[in-house]
Amino acid sequence: MRKYVRVRELRPDRFVEFDFAIGEPDIYVEMILHADAFDDFCALNQVTFLTDAPSASGDQQQWRLSEVSGRQFK
């Protein structure tokens, strides 16, 4: 199966925030790795890098766990 990576942020502390998907690029997990580990991870998994934003279908709202952590919802 094809594996995908979409880089979200290169942080000043040399950590990379990215999305990782297997098979279907719109179904992914959010991950954070140090830059050196990220390079190894991508090489080991032979990833395809994505540059576009994930698609939103219909009325589905896009949000990221990292954007809402620490917030309270009613």
ROLUM-246566 format. One record per residue (C-alpha): chain; residue number from 1; residue in three letters; x, y, z. Coordinates in Angstrom, 1 decimal. Layout:
<nodes>
<node><chain>A</chain><resi>NUM</resi><resn>ALA</resn><px>X</px><py>Y</py><pz>Z</pz></node>
...
</nodes>
This chain:
<nodes>
<node><chain>A</chain><resi>1</resi><resn>MET</resn><px>0.0</px><py>0.0</py><pz>0.0</pz></node>
<node><chain>A</chain><resi>2</resi><resn>ARG</resn><px>1.1</px><py>3.5</py><pz>-0.7</pz></node>
<node><chain>A</chain><resi>3</resi><resn>LYS</resn><px>2.0</px><py>5.7</py><pz>2.2</pz></node>
<node><chain>A</chain><resi>4</resi><resn>TYR</resn><px>1.6</px><py>9.5</py><pz>2.4</pz></node>
<node><chain>A</chain><resi>5</resi><resn>VAL</resn><px>3.1</px><py>12.4</py><pz>4.4</pz></node>
<node><chain>A</chain><resi>6</resi><resn>ARG</resn><px>1.8</px><py>16.0</py><pz>4.5</pz></node>
<node><chain>A</chain><resi>7</resi><resn>VAL</resn><px>4.1</px><py>18.3</py><pz>6.4</pz></node>
<node><chain>A</chain><resi>8</resi><resn>ARG</resn><px>2.2</px><py>20.8</py><pz>8.6</pz></node>
<node><chain>A</chain><resi>9</resi><resn>GLU</resn><px>4.9</px><py>22.7</py><pz>10.4</pz></node>
<node><chain>A</chain><resi>10</resi><resn>LEU</resn><px>8.7</px><py>22.8</py><pz>10.8</pz></node>
<node><chain>A</chain><resi>11</resi><resn>ARG</resn><px>9.1</px><py>24.0</py><pz>14.3</pz></node>
<node><chain>A</chain><resi>12</resi><resn>PRO</resn><px>12.1</px><py>26.0</py><pz>15.6</pz></node>
<node><chain>A</chain><resi>13</resi><resn>ASP</resn><px>13.0</px><py>23.2</py><pz>18.0</pz></node>
<node><chain>A</chain><resi>14</resi><resn>ARG</resn><px>13.6</px><py>21.0</py><pz>14.9</pz></node>
<node><chain>A</chain><resi>15</resi><resn>PHE</resn><px>10.4</px><py>18.9</py><pz>15.3</pz></node>
<node><chain>A</chain><resi>16</resi><resn>VAL</resn><px>8.2</px><py>18.2</py><pz>12.3</pz></node>
<node><chain>A</chain><resi>17</resi><resn>GLU</resn><px>4.4</px><py>18.2</py><pz>12.7</pz></node>
<node><chain>A</chain><resi>18</resi><resn>PHE</resn><px>2.9</px><py>16.1</py><pz>9.9</pz></node>
<node><chain>A</chain><resi>19</resi><resn>ASP</resn><px>0.0</px><py>13.9</py><pz>8.8</pz></node>
<node><chain>A</chain><resi>20</resi><resn>PHE</resn><px>0.7</px><py>10.2</py><pz>7.9</pz></node>
<node><chain>A</chain><resi>21</resi><resn>ALA</resn><px>-1.7</px><py>8.1</py><pz>5.9</pz></node>
<node><chain>A</chain><resi>22</resi><resn>ILE</resn><px>-1.7</px><py>4.6</py><pz>4.5</pz></node>
<node><chain>A</chain><resi>23</resi><resn>GLY</resn><px>-3.7</px><py>3.8</py><pz>1.4</pz></node>
<node><chain>A</chain><resi>24</resi><resn>GLU</resn><px>-6.1</px><py>6.8</py><pz>1.5</pz></node>
<node><chain>A</chain><resi>25</resi><resn>PRO</resn><px>-4.5</px><py>10.3</py><pz>2.0</pz></node>
<node><chain>A</chain><resi>26</resi><resn>ASP</resn><px>-7.7</px><py>11.8</py><pz>3.4</pz></node>
<node><chain>A</chain><resi>27</resi><resn>ILE</resn><px>-7.6</px><py>9.3</py><pz>6.4</pz></node>
<node><chain>A</chain><resi>28</resi><resn>TYR</resn><px>-4.5</px><py>10.2</py><pz>8.4</pz></node>
<node><chain>A</chain><resi>29</resi><resn>VAL</resn><px>-3.0</px><py>10.5</py><pz>11.9</pz></node>
<node><chain>A</chain><resi>30</resi><resn>GLU</resn><px>-1.3</px><py>13.6</py><pz>13.2</pz></node>
<node><chain>A</chain><resi>31</resi><resn>MET</resn><px>2.3</px><py>12.9</py><pz>14.2</pz></node>
<node><chain>A</chain><resi>32</resi><resn>ILE</resn><px>5.4</px><py>14.8</py><pz>15.6</pz></node>
<node><chain>A</chain><resi>33</resi><resn>LEU</resn><px>8.9</px><py>13.6</py><pz>15.2</pz></node>
<node><chain>A</chain><resi>34</resi><resn>HIS</resn><px>12.4</px><py>15.2</py><pz>15.5</pz></node>
<node><chain>A</chain><resi>35</resi><resn>ALA</resn><px>13.7</px><py>16.2</py><pz>12.1</pz></node>
<node><chain>A</chain><resi>36</resi><resn>ASP</resn><px>16.3</px><py>13.4</py><pz>12.0</pz></node>
<node><chain>A</chain><resi>37</resi><resn>ALA</resn><px>13.7</px><py>10.8</py><pz>13.0</pz></node>
<node><chain>A</chain><resi>38</resi><resn>PHE</resn><px>11.3</px><py>12.2</py><pz>10.5</pz></node>
<node><chain>A</chain><resi>39</resi><resn>ASP</resn><px>13.8</px><py>11.8</py><pz>7.7</pz></node>
<node><chain>A</chain><resi>40</resi><resn>ASP</resn><px>14.4</px><py>8.2</py><pz>8.7</pz></node>
<node><chain>A</chain><resi>41</resi><resn>PHE</resn><px>10.6</px><py>7.5</py><pz>9.1</pz></node>
<node><chain>A</chain><resi>42</resi><resn>CYS</resn><px>10.0</px><py>8.8</py><pz>5.5</pz></node>
<node><chain>A</chain><resi>43</resi><resn>ALA</resn><px>12.8</px><py>6.8</py><pz>4.0</pz></node>
<node><chain>A</chain><resi>44</resi><resn>LEU</resn><px>11.8</px><py>3.6</py><pz>5.8</pz></node>
<node><chain>A</chain><resi>45</resi><resn>ASN</resn><px>8.2</px><py>4.0</py><pz>4.7</pz></node>
<node><chain>A</chain><resi>46</resi><resn>GLN</resn><px>9.0</px><py>5.2</py><pz>1.2</pz></node>
<node><chain>A</chain><resi>47</resi><resn>VAL</resn><px>6.3</px><py>7.9</py><pz>1.5</pz></node>
<node><chain>A</chain><resi>48</resi><resn>THR</resn><px>4.8</px><py>10.1</py><pz>-1.1</pz></node>
<node><chain>A</chain><resi>49</resi><resn>PHE</resn><px>4.8</px><py>13.7</py><pz>0.0</pz></node>
<node><chain>A</chain><resi>50</resi><resn>LEU</resn><px>1.6</px><py>15.6</py><pz>-0.4</pz></node>
<node><chain>A</chain><resi>51</resi><resn>THR</resn><px>1.5</px><py>19.4</py><pz>-0.8</pz></node>
<node><chain>A</chain><resi>52</resi><resn>ASP</resn><px>-2.2</px><py>20.1</py><pz>-1.0</pz></node>
<node><chain>A</chain><resi>53</resi><resn>ALA</resn><px>-4.6</px><py>20.4</py><pz>1.9</pz></node>
<node><chain>A</chain><resi>54</resi><resn>PRO</resn><px>-6.8</px><py>17.4</py><pz>2.6</pz></node>
<node><chain>A</chain><resi>55</resi><resn>SER</resn><px>-10.2</px><py>17.6</py><pz>1.0</pz></node>
<node><chain>A</chain><resi>56</resi><resn>ALA</resn><px>-13.3</px><py>18.4</py><pz>2.9</pz></node>
<node><chain>A</chain><resi>57</resi><resn>SER</resn><px>-16.4</px><py>16.7</py><pz>1.6</pz></node>
<node><chain>A</chain><resi>58</resi><resn>GLY</resn><px>-19.9</px><py>18.1</py><pz>2.0</pz></node>
<node><chain>A</chain><resi>59</resi><resn>ASP</resn><px>-20.5</px><py>19.9</py><pz>5.3</pz></node>
<node><chain>A</chain><resi>60</resi><resn>GLN</resn><px>-17.7</px><py>18.1</py><pz>7.1</pz></node>
<node><chain>A</chain><resi>61</resi><resn>GLN</resn><px>-15.7</px><py>20.6</py><pz>9.2</pz></node>
<node><chain>A</chain><resi>62</resi><resn>GLN</resn><px>-12.0</px><py>20.2</py><pz>9.2</pz></node>
<node><chain>A</chain><resi>63</resi><resn>TRP</resn><px>-10.2</px><py>20.6</py><pz>12.5</pz></node>
<node><chain>A</chain><resi>64</resi><resn>ARG</resn><px>-7.0</px><py>19.2</py><pz>14.0</pz></node>
<node><chain>A</chain><resi>65</resi><resn>LEU</resn><px>-6.5</px><py>17.8</py><pz>17.4</pz></node>
<node><chain>A</chain><resi>66</resi><resn>SER</resn><px>-3.5</px><py>20.1</py><pz>17.9</pz></node>
<node><chain>A</chain><resi>67</resi><resn>GLU</resn><px>-5.7</px><py>23.1</py><pz>17.3</pz></node>
<node><chain>A</chain><resi>68</resi><resn>VAL</resn><px>-8.3</px><py>22.2</py><pz>19.9</pz></node>
<node><chain>A</chain><resi>69</resi><resn>SER</resn><px>-6.3</px><py>20.6</py><pz>22.7</pz></node>
<node><chain>A</chain><resi>70</resi><resn>GLY</resn><px>-7.0</px><py>22.3</py><pz>25.9</pz></node>
<node><chain>A</chain><resi>71</resi><resn>ARG</resn><px>-10.3</px><py>23.8</py><pz>24.8</pz></node>
<node><chain>A</chain><resi>72</resi><resn>GLN</resn><px>-13.5</px><py>22.9</py><pz>26.5</pz></node>
<node><chain>A</chain><resi>73</resi><resn>PHE</resn><px>-16.6</px><py>21.9</py><pz>24.4</pz></node>
<node><chain>A</chain><resi>74</resi><resn>LYS</resn><px>-20.2</px><py>22.0</py><pz>25.6</pz></node>
</nodes>
